[in-house]
Amino acid sequence: MDLVSEIINKVGSASHDEGREDRRAECMQILRELLNDSDDIMAAMITTADGHPWAEVLPHGFDAKRFAAMSSALIALSSTLAREAQKGKTMNVLIEGMEGNIYVMHAGSMVLTIFTKIKPNLGLTLAHARRVADQIVLRARQAADAVGHTA
Amino acid sequence: MDADKIIFAGPVGSGKTTAISCLSDIPIVSTDVDATDETKERKQTTTVAMDYGFFTLEDGSYIHLYGTPGQDRFDFMWEILSEGGLGLILLIDAVRPDPVADMEFYLDRFASFVEKTGAVIGITRTDLGNPQAYENLQDRLMERGQIIPMMELDARDGDQVRLLVQTLLAILQAEV
């Protein structure tokens, strides 16, 4: 189990409920900033690799629980395909829809899903998303260090 | 026959991935990830999209084996994977808190698929307790007015899993 799940598990224990909520609020803030920074990104969510919602900024009508499960299934299957086709570690899964795109990517052991408007700037939105994924991993590492200090 | 795939369903930890692994002619395609919820009290990883394998029948034809994720938040995968399936193998873990409720849950959720095709039930982990599981499950099936072949099995034993698959194929042929 990698660092991100580890820290979520640690802060998820009863005595760390507050830390868990802080971490979630922090992730929400990162997502809100992402939406502010990009005109093309209209919604974003962070989920656990096994399909539970963790933090999300979604419009009304988007079902976080359902989309979390779908994101984890999608990236797991894509990663299996890439691995078996000897294409290495999966960076992103891109879905190009007529009404907008969806990007799903790993953020440590978490999964980041981005929903764009119609005809987005592909490179720019992906770069934004990748930056956020890296940020999530970094924050998790910092939180792990913090828990390490207090333990 | 053009539809040649079998669907494995059942709760988390009932042995779906294990059963497909020991039956498949190839190393299975799996989508296991680390569990972050109550599942990890039982096992470290869980299937989030599907398991896939196949095995060859005596006449040389293939049977594709698809395992579904156990948790109902992945129910969209149940529909996707069931499409065009021959029949259902439902694995019920005898030592979960309420195997009868588990069986009813999956039979209800796969009702339209089972109605169109057929099903068999395998009761797993009976070596760990609940010797009445078979009887309790049979009783409830009777009450529901359903006749579904049922057997206890060790999902790690290829011969036992093969017997379950052959039973399913036999009832499907009998229905034709």
Interface residues (C-beta under 8 A of the other chain):
Chain A: M1 D2 S5 I8 N9 T48 A49 D50 G51 H52 K65 R66 A68 A69 M70 S72 A73 L74 A76 L77 S79 T80 E84 S109
Chain B: V29 S30 T31 D32 V33 D34 A35 T36 D37 T39 Q44 T46 V48 A49 M50 P69 Q71 R73 F74 F76 M77
